[in-house]
Amino acid sequence: MPLARIGAFAEYAAVDCRALAKVPDYLSDEEAAAVPLTALTALQAIGLLQAREGDTLFISGGTGSFGAMAIPIAKSKGLTVITNGNAAGRERVIALGADRFIDYKQEDYAQTLHDVDCVIDTLGDRELPREFGILNPGGHLVSLHGMPNGEFAARTGMPFMKRMLFSIAGREVDKMAAARGQHYHFIFVHEDGAGLQQVSNLFAERQITASIDRVFPLADVNAALLKVASGGSNGKTVLKIG
């Protein structure tokens, strides 16, 4: 669904064919529905990192649905992947290809990791100083939940006044990055049919399992929204139409 027109649940939607990709044959409709948003976010985030084969990537909180997509995509590009989270997610992320898992209750990644080439932040502003602390000078950090900045506004083609406003809003995090010559990027996913086809091809090649927590009928949309708001999910919440 084009992200400029999100915000509702419906049985039908008109979509530009350039935003679509073929679903791998082994995925059900429900499984396929759980893939695009998170997988495209992961693909686009990894693209912003300017990572090269052999680089090390730390994904904060990688045991959720984002990590389930980001880890295999990163591994397909030859990256060494480290993530942290609850111990219950260890086997799952290792099976997805993670090279190292850190149980956050047993080990503080900010104390044990250093000279990481790239970071994907899924936790937001409060965690950014610690994530910059493990990042190489000159390294790249992409945030899903941090503060948008001027670089984001320019990259997404916003008009001059919005660029100025986002430059002011993101000034503190930009200063944090600049202190060690690091690079900060905020990401808001955009539709991309070619990127989705890359994801589809990767799924077909590696037989990756889609990450679903629970499927609700459309009539129970309010219950589904409450489920998402409550947190603690082990995958995507999906609405089944018809």
Secondary structure as UniProt FT lines:
FT   HELIX           3..5
FT   HELIX           17..19
FT   TURN            25..26
FT   HELIX           29..33
FT   HELIX           36..48
FT   TURN            49..50
FT   TURN            53..54
FT   STRAND          56..59
FT   TURN            60..63
FT   HELIX           65..76
FT   TURN            77..78
FT   STRAND          80..85
FT   HELIX           87..89
FT   HELIX           90..96
FT   STRAND          100..103
FT   TURN            104..106
FT   HELIX           109..112
FT   STRAND          116..121
FT   HELIX           125..127
FT   HELIX           128..134
FT   STRAND          135..143
FT   HELIX           150..155
FT   TURN            156..157
FT   HELIX           160..169
FT   HELIX           171..178
FT   TURN            179..181
FT   STRAND          183..186
FT   HELIX           193..206
FT   STRAND          212..217
FT   HELIX           218..220
FT   HELIX           221..230
FT   STRAND          236..240
//
